[in-house]
Amino acid sequence: MAFKDYRDIIRQMEREMQQITDEAFHGFFALPVGGASRFWQPSVDIHETKDSILVKMELAGTKADDLQVSLSPDDRVLTISGARAEDRDDREGRVGCHQLEIYFGPFERSLALPGGIPLDRDGITASYRDGFLLVTLPKRPARRETETRLIPITAPAADPVPETVTTTESEDTQ
């Protein structure tokens, strides 16, 4: 394999060391976190456009029915979880493995979203196509008033004025 520079060599070494570590300690430290093992985490891109925040996750080989997407009540954390299953027929008949880089099993990613951006929770969409999950989180438009708004002032009702009874002399003499 030809490397362009030392960074490529380091990246390849990191991937191989991560794979060796994951495989070696899988039986010891595969404790479920939220019901899912955390040995593989799909790659993700998060970027912002004028109208939305877009989250794109690479999930080749995963079925859309095996995915779940949720947003925290404070709109700060997007959680994507699911599982990628290896076909049993693919495993049978193996005599040896020379290179294993594809991870299978459950995953869960909790992604911190950029703060201070109000989201339109009702407009959030997710689509899965060609091995990519795309979650679109539309921004809630900022309210812009085009004219001055008069705000009514309310005050407690004044006490009613008591009626005064006036009598005339003629009524008193009768």
N, C-alpha and C positions, 0 to 999 in steps of 0.2 A: 504494500500500500504506500503510495507516495504522499508525503506530507508537504504542505506549503510552507509552514514555519513551525516553530516550537509550540505555539498555542494549539495547533492541531494535535500534536503528540500528547500534550497535557490533557486535552479534552478526551482523546481516545483512552488514555490511561485512567482518567476519572470514571468514564463509563464502564471500563472493564473492572475496576476496583469496586464500584458500586454493585455490579452484577455479582461478583465473587462474594462480597459481603452479604448481599441479599440472599443468595443461595445457601451460604454457609450457616447463617443465623436464622433462617426461615423457621425452623422448628423450635428454636429457643425463644425468640422474641416476637413471634407473630401473634401478639395480643390484639384482640379486636378493639378498635377505637370507634365507637359509634356503630358497631356491628360490621366494620370493614377493616381488613388488613391494609396497612399503608405501605406495601412494598413497591408499588409502582404508582407513579403520579403522572398522568398525561400532561403533555406540554400544553401551555396556554398562552394566548396573546390577549391583552386588554388594551383597547385604545378608545379614544374619545373623538366623536365627530361633533358637528355643530348641533345636531339634534338628539344624539344618544351616546350611550356607552356600549361598546361592542365587546363581547367576550367570545373568543374562538378557541375551541379545545380540540386537539387531535385525538381521535378515538377510533382509529381504523380497527375493524373487526368486532366492534361493539354494536349490539342491536339497540335501536331507539327505545324499545320496550324495557330494556335493562337499565335505563338512565333515569335519574331524578334530579330536578333542579329546584332549589328553594332560595328565597331571599329573606334575610333576617328582618325582624320587625322595625329596626332602625335604618333599614336600607343601606347598611354598611358592609354586609358580608353576603356574598353569593356562594352557595354550597352546591357542588355538582358531585353526585355519587353514582356508582353503577358497578358493573362487572363485565369483564371480557372473558369469555369461556373458550377454552381450547378444545377443539373437536377431538373426542376420544380416538377416532380412527387415525388422526394424525400422530398420536403418541404410540399407538400399537405398532409393533414391528421395528421399532428403533433398536439398533444394535449399539450405537454410540452417538454422542453429541459432540460436535466439533466447535460449534459456536451457538450460543443462545442469547439473544438480545431482545426478544419479544416477551413482554410480561403478560401474564394472564392472571385472572382472579379479580377480587373486588378492589375498588379504589374510592377515595373521597378527597376532594379538594375544596377547601374553604378559602375563597379569594376576597381579599380586602378591596373594596371598591373605593374610587377617589371620593374623598369627603367633600361636603359642602355643595353637592350637586343634587338638587331635588329631583326625584324620579317619579314618573307616572306609573305607579304599581299596576294599574289596570291595563296598561298598554304593553307590558313585557311579553316578548315572544321568544320561543326557542325552536330551532329547526335543525334537523340532522340530515346531512347529505354528503355523500362521497367520503365518509370517514371523519367528517368534521361536525362538531356541535357548535352552532352559532346562537348565542343568546343576545338579544337586542333589548337594552334597557333604555326606553325613551326618557328624555329629560322632560320634566314638568315645566311648561313655559312660565317664565316669570310674569307676574301681573304687571301690566303697564297701563296706567290710567291715561286716557286721552283728554280728559277734561277734569276740571276741578270738581271734587265731590263735596257737597255740603253735608255735614254731619249734624243731624238733629240733636238738640240738647233736651233731655227730659229732666223735669224737676218734680218733686212731690207736689200733689195738688194742695192748694192753699186751703186753710181751714175756712169753712163757710162762715160768712158774716151772719151773726145772730140777728133775727128780725127784732126790730124795736116796735113796741106798741106805744102809740101816741094817743092820748085822749084829749078831747077838747073840753072846755068848761061846760058846754051845754050837756055833754054826756055825764059829767060829774054831778051836776045839779039835778038830774032827773032821778 
